[in-house]
Amino acid sequence: MHLDELSSPVPVVDYDIARRNIGRLQQYCDRHQLKLRPHIKTHKLPFFAHEQCKAGAIGITVQKLGEAEVMAQTGLADILVTYNIVGREKAERLANLTNFVRVSVAVDNEKALEALGWAAGRASAPIGVLVEFESGGNRQGVQTPEQAVNLAKAILGHSGLEFKGLMTYPTTAKTAEFLQQSLPLFRKSGIEVPVVSGGGTPSAYHTHELAPVTEVRVGTYIYNDRMMIAASAATLEDCALTVLTTVVSRPTIDRAVIDAGSKTLSSDLLPPGQGNGYGLLPDYPDAIIDRLNEEHGLVNLERSVRKPEAGERVRVIPNHACVVTNLHDQIYLHRNGDIIAQLPVYLRGKTV
Ligand SMILES: Cc1ncc(COP(=O)(O)O)c(C=O)c1O
């Protein structure tokens, strides 16, 4: 079957580009003695998680226990959950996971540590714990090196928990600053820090220059998207995920309507000044998807010399690949347009 025969709108992945992206970053990490632990948030597919591990990744990263549970069922052996686990119900699920996989978790506060301690009491193997620190993302994470050391000491006080090291997102110059201040404090306290886990596709290939991390967590690098092009972290040729759409109306000379709206492309925009609209049309680069309804996208063709006809297939590179995969039950893998697999997106909607 060929891509042309698929009903639109439909997300499709160029297998050769995805494999090239997997291989290229793995080679970079190998060259710089960095461990690679891909985040599965971009593809949400056991298939690609296994491909990444076969290429050399040491394990995977997930954000939610529900994602870890699905991945564990498919035989992935080493899973890091980069999110505070809070509450007994989740602690019990975490403990259950230790029956199947080597599991580690990030933590930045005592309340979450309480849940981990409870899980450790029921686990069948030690649970690895990393202290998350803030390094420019303004998300969660301890704010000072002293807090990091104190939390590490509290982790070491729980039998069944294994202090693995530090974790942050994204890797920035601030990561280096934090590590410069905190690693001597850890040494002074006699606490070993075997792992420093950093991440983010935009800075992935600069990791060795940015900060002394030992592990790289990246998600978007496998598919890339318009945001990565805008961040100069990818080119159009590196984008593996495309949404195939159809022009269903050309009501005016300067407007086309495609059959993909927010339910297909998501409502994510690029940061201000980096590009307009809800996706890039590589065959009509001056066209702008400037409005989305749930089911349809309104394409402004004022600046586009060539204009797509009603009935024409139009490719869209999404702004943000991860949210797009979450919107679809399945994606199609293709090679030069020939479909080679239809893959259910098993991890979509795993919010718990
Ligand atoms: C904790 C964590 N690690 C890694 C990543 C991967 O980032 P990217 O998709 O930029 O590679 C993310 C993305 O949100 C994240 O939240």
The ligand as an SDF file (V2000), in Angstrom:
LIG
                    3D

 16 16  0  0  0  0  0  0  0  0999 V2000
   12.2070   15.4270   31.8410 C   0  0  0  0  0  0  0  0  0  0  0  0
   12.3940   15.4770   30.3750 C   0  0  0  0  0  0  0  0  0  0  0  0
   13.4470   14.8500   29.8300 N   0  0  0  0  0  0  0  0  0  0  0  0
   13.6470   14.8510   28.5030 C   0  0  0  0  0  0  0  0  0  0  0  0
   12.7690   15.4970   27.6520 C   0  0  0  0  0  0  0  0  0  0  0  0
   13.0210   15.4410   26.1710 C   0  0  0  0  0  0  0  0  0  0  0  0
   13.1220   16.7060   25.5990 O   0  0  0  0  0  0  0  0  0  0  0  0
   13.2220   16.8660   24.0230 P   0  0  0  0  0  0  0  0  0  0  0  0
   11.9230   16.4340   23.4620 O   0  0  0  0  0  0  0  0  0  0  0  0
   13.5240   18.3130   23.8020 O   0  0  0  0  0  0  0  0  0  0  0  0
   14.3230   15.9970   23.5570 O   0  0  0  0  0  0  0  0  0  0  0  0
   11.6690   16.1740   28.1860 C   0  0  0  0  0  0  0  0  0  0  0  0
   10.7280   16.9010   27.3380 C   0  0  0  0  0  0  0  0  0  0  0  0
    9.7940   17.5490   27.7400 O   0  0  0  0  0  0  0  0  0  0  0  0
   11.4630   16.1550   29.5900 C   0  0  0  0  0  0  0  0  0  0  0  0
   10.4200   16.7660   30.1590 O   0  0  0  0  0  0  0  0  0  0  0  0
  1  2  1  0
  2  3  1  0
  2 15  2  0
  3  4  2  0
  4  5  1  0
  5  6  1  0
  5 12  2  0
  6  7  1  0
  7  8  1  0
  8  9  2  0
  8 10  1  0
  8 11  1  0
 12 13  1  0
 12 15  1  0
 13 14  2  0
 15 16  1  0
M  END
$$$$
